[in-house]
Amino acid sequence: MLLKHRFFFVRLLPASFLAPAFMLACTQTPIAESDAALMAQRRIGSTPDSAGYQRKAPQDPNGIGKYYMGRQIAHVMGHEASGWLERPDRQQEEGTDILLRALKLKPTDVVADLGAGTGYFSFRMSSLVPKGKVLAVDIQPEMLDKLRATSTKLHVTNVEPVLGTVRNPNLPANSLDLVLIVDAYHEFDHPREMMRAVRNSLKPGGRLALVEYRAEDPKLTIKRIHRMSEEQARREMEAVGLKFVQNDKSLPQQHLLIFQRQ
Ligand SMILES: C[S@@+](CC[C@H](N)C(=O)[O-])C[C@H]1O[C@@H](n2cnc3c(N)ncnc32)[C@H](O)[C@@H]1O
């Protein structure tokens, strides 16, 4: 349920953006979310289910009250805030060029940008794989509309929008060289199902590049729930059979964790 993702703005936008009307719009509670919260409360204290999920009261209001391997899952960033993804200082702040170089893409690679948002990385990768393509997956149709508009504007023909679900990215099996997930995994509602599907979508030897703000860095101001530790990420990826290869430490604020399908 995407309307629930109202807390995102507090994390990402500078105070000057938080106009009262905007805040009001972002704090309305849709009925479906109230139901979900009620159901979650009834199951407080339950032990993890067979997939490893547990329901507990949110320790942090930016979370959905669902925990995976001890980590609370965050609310999804609503498409209304998508301007933040294209902010002019992002390249400098996150070292996005460094990240793109570190991916070492080959011109023929077929890659997925999972949780693509507006396609910030999809379009930057598209020129690096001129004989391949980028499958840009998101669960919000509005994000895919933005992607299509950018493809038309830039005359890009090798970025394919893919509508995923919270359990399934709808990627083809055994066919991808790389799956890139930037600042999205901590929002995945069903991380185990999603990552199993990611694993199955990779060619043998294909790589997953997981980029998340570093939980271990005390200097970062970003909320804890929107960050991940290397240890937690490794545990979660290894649970679906993805082998840890490397933590590339070249980004200023984020982990760039490389995993591989054996
Ligand atoms: C914070 S944005 C990051 C977008 C993009 N990766 C970037 O760095 O510019 C997270 C995106 O992940 C998407 N998302 C969340 N859960 C998802 C899921 N299960 N499958 C696909 N996309 C998902 C959201 O809709 C949102 O567009």
The ligand as an SDF file (V2000), in Angstrom:
LIG
                    3D

 27 29  0  0  0  0  0  0  0  0999 V2000
   14.3850    6.0350   -2.5420 C   0  0  0  0  0  0  0  0  0  0  0  0
   13.8060    5.5220   -4.1220 S   0  0  0  0  0  0  0  0  0  0  0  0
   15.3430    5.2320   -4.9710 C   0  0  0  0  0  0  0  0  0  0  0  0
   15.1820    5.2940   -6.4780 C   0  0  0  0  0  0  0  0  0  0  0  0
   16.4640    5.0280   -7.2850 C   0  0  0  0  0  0  0  0  0  0  0  0
   17.0360    3.7490   -6.9820 N   0  0  0  0  0  0  0  0  0  0  0  0
   17.4820    6.1070   -7.0770 C   0  0  0  0  0  0  0  0  0  0  0  0
   18.4390    5.8930   -6.3110 O   0  0  0  0  0  0  0  0  0  0  0  0
   17.3270    7.1820   -7.6680 O   0  0  0  0  0  0  0  0  0  0  0  0
   13.2150    3.8750   -3.8390 C   0  0  0  0  0  0  0  0  0  0  0  0
   12.3610    3.3210   -4.9620 C   0  0  0  0  0  0  0  0  0  0  0  0
   12.1680    1.9170   -4.7350 O   0  0  0  0  0  0  0  0  0  0  0  0
   10.8640    1.5780   -5.1280 C   0  0  0  0  0  0  0  0  0  0  0  0
   10.4840    0.3200   -4.4790 N   0  0  0  0  0  0  0  0  0  0  0  0
   10.1710    0.0940   -3.1860 C   0  0  0  0  0  0  0  0  0  0  0  0
    9.8700   -1.2010   -2.9930 N   0  0  0  0  0  0  0  0  0  0  0  0
   10.0130   -1.8160   -4.1980 C   0  0  0  0  0  0  0  0  0  0  0  0
    9.8520   -3.1490   -4.6480 C   0  0  0  0  0  0  0  0  0  0  0  0
    9.4950   -4.1390   -3.8280 N   0  0  0  0  0  0  0  0  0  0  0  0
   10.0980   -3.4170   -5.9500 N   0  0  0  0  0  0  0  0  0  0  0  0
   10.4760   -2.4250   -6.7890 C   0  0  0  0  0  0  0  0  0  0  0  0
   10.6230   -1.1480   -6.4280 N   0  0  0  0  0  0  0  0  0  0  0  0
   10.4000   -0.8450   -5.1480 C   0  0  0  0  0  0  0  0  0  0  0  0
   10.0290    2.7650   -4.7220 C   0  0  0  0  0  0  0  0  0  0  0  0
    8.8050    2.7940   -5.3980 O   0  0  0  0  0  0  0  0  0  0  0  0
   10.9750    3.9180   -5.0690 C   0  0  0  0  0  0  0  0  0  0  0  0
   10.7570    4.3710   -6.3720 O   0  0  0  0  0  0  0  0  0  0  0  0
  1  2  1  0
  2  3  1  0
  2 10  1  0
  3  4  1  0
  4  5  1  0
  5  6  1  0
  5  7  1  0
  7  8  2  0
  7  9  1  0
 10 11  1  0
 11 12  1  0
 11 26  1  0
 12 13  1  0
 13 14  1  0
 13 24  1  0
 14 15  1  0
 14 23  1  0
 15 16  2  0
 16 17  1  0
 17 18  1  0
 17 23  2  0
 18 19  1  0
 18 20  2  0
 20 21  1  0
 21 22  2  0
 22 23  1  0
 24 25  1  0
 24 26  1  0
 26 27  1  0
M  CHG  2   2   1   9  -1
M  END
$$$$
